[in-house]
Amino acid sequence: MEEIAVELAGAKRKNCPEPWPGRNPMIGPHLYLLGGFDFAGNGAAAPAFGRKARAIMAYLALQAGQPQSREKLAALLWSLSGETQARMSLRQAVSAIRKAMHKCGSERFLTEGAGIALRLDDFDFDVARFEALAAGSSPGELEQALVVYRGDLLDGLGLKEGPFEDWLRIERERLRTIAVAALDRLVAHYSTSNDLSSCARTAARLLVMEPLREDTHRALMRVYAAQGRINFALKQYELCRDVLQRDLALLPDPETRQLYETLRARRMHTLPRPKRPAAIAEPAAGSVTNADGGLSGGEPMPPAIHYVKSAGINIAYQVTGDGPIDVLYVPGWVSNLDIAWDSPRFAHVLKRLGAFSRLIRLDKRGTGLSDRNVGLPTLEERMEDVRAVLDAAGSTRAVLFGSSEGGPMCMLFAATYPERTAALVLTGAYARGTWSKDYPWARTVAQVDDDVAAVERQWGKPADMSNAAPSLTEDLVEREWFAAYLRNSASPADAIALWRWGTEVDVRDILPAIGVPTLVVQRTGDRWVRPEEGRYLATHIKGARYVELAGGDHVIWGEDCDRLIEEIRSFVTGLGSTSRKAISTPTR
């Protein structure tokens, strides 16, 4: 997917299938402290350690095998206890560690007189490996070091012991500084070698760790500009400006502001007007287009906006592609037709859909570029909005493609207007929005309340992608775009109301009435819609084809989106003569 530029795709994420990079913990003994605590002996399962035992192991491991006095360890970890009680607690902790290590065949926890030492000669110790790799001079060594550095030292471990917390804070900062320096060197290397993609990925990760690094913001702006992504460069300036004002009450340096003005002037005045791609339909009378006829950075302009009245409400829609089959895509929750094109990932998906179809998209009433403040809709009203869009676009029969909350409305349309529905495609869709005894996979009322509270709390901030697209949680650019997409799709109050509206849907009764060819695609790890819900649809829609894909992203532009689109393309193009000019009424 050459159009997709995910800056952090190369970084190992905390939700990766392999919990620790570069090592199978069942092969040999290891001690990992970066990003958490993980220990195993010679091929044995890792023993369970309490918090104080983990703290002792970590402290001794970082002392390079040097014996530490019992008095020092007791004062470090039992500072609030008396001396006698502290030494007794230490003896108990050491005894528990010895027993656990003995069970997994590792006898390296040694005592020497009054001192205690941990020998890790044969262990894979991630801190030592990280420091050795980070001290290297080659980009490969630095990249490997950053794979090993999965997070802060003993991430998640908290002890209410002042002396230990002070030591841990200093060590965390020391190792974090090494990681930042490695990232800094890689940014400089990739910038010099003109490896723009690697430079952008590395700079984005550096900014996650050090968001106040103005020089890195500038480097990322220059990379985006060199890639022709002027909008992203200007957005990066806004992120830089906002974080400096919020955390330091400062404005960006003159150098940064000058770069911003230069890029802004390039967008406004110096770029030639791009030609409209041949695959994009010419605007109809009354269409709304950009004032300058194109996007910044030399990117193709988004398609024209068209409007059609449906029961007095203005419904916005766009048409792209010129394939023989009409596909009408109905998105979930909220949407914005124009802002969708600002994401290289989403734009890539839309272009691929338009490569084999005439793709028709709409903003549902109350969202995006359609009329707002129109009250909560009914499924029937939205269904009639779709019919009005098809009529306006000159489509007498189309494949209805509904994702997430857009799915139930498409199901209702297919059951109500089979003569207008060539086929039905559902991804991450559901039949009922909330839990019931006979539909136990949906979210409970309490979970919905938590979801709504999270939406209200996070609105306007970089989007939390942990449920919508876990694979993109570390991609700051994608998170910022998605937040802008949501802001431009609905107001906070409307978004919350529509979220609740989507959970009140129940279309189970109409599923047996659907008689058109149907494809149901579901991700195995989808956190919003569980695989059981996709299987339910496929079971209750006669003749439906069910495809389960690996991955956890709910949105259609997430991980492995090409595989999703290929499944849809294969299904749609295999329908036979279903073009908008060849109409036949399916049997029910």
Secondary structure, DSSP 8 states (H G I E B T S, - for coil): -TT---TTTTS--TT-SSSSTT--TTTS-EEE-BTS-EEE-SSS------HHHHHHHHHHHTTTT--EEHHHHHHHH-TTS-HHHHHHHHHHHHHHHHHHHHHTT---EEEETTEEEE--TTSEEHHHHHHHHHT-SSHHHHHHHHHH--SSBTTT---S-HHHHHHHHHHHHHHHHHHHHHHHHHHHHHHHTT-HHHHHHHHHHHHHH-TT-HHHHHHHHHHHHHTT-HHHHHHHHHHHHHHHHHHH-----HHHHHHHHHHHHIIIIIS------TTB----TT-B--SSSS-GGG------BEEEEETTEEEEEEEE---SSEEEEE-SS---TTGGGGSHHHHHHHHHHHHHSEEEEE--TTSTTS--S-----HHHHHHHHHHHHHHTT-SSEEEEEETTHHHHHHHHHHH-GGGEEEEEEES--SBSB-BTTBTTSB-HHHHHHHHHHHHHHTTSS---TTT-GGGTT-HHHHHHHHHHHHTT--HHHHHHHHHHHHT-B-GGGGGG--S-EEEEEETT-SSS-HHHHHHHHHHSTT-EEEEES----STTSTTHHHHHHHHHHHHHTT-S-STTS------
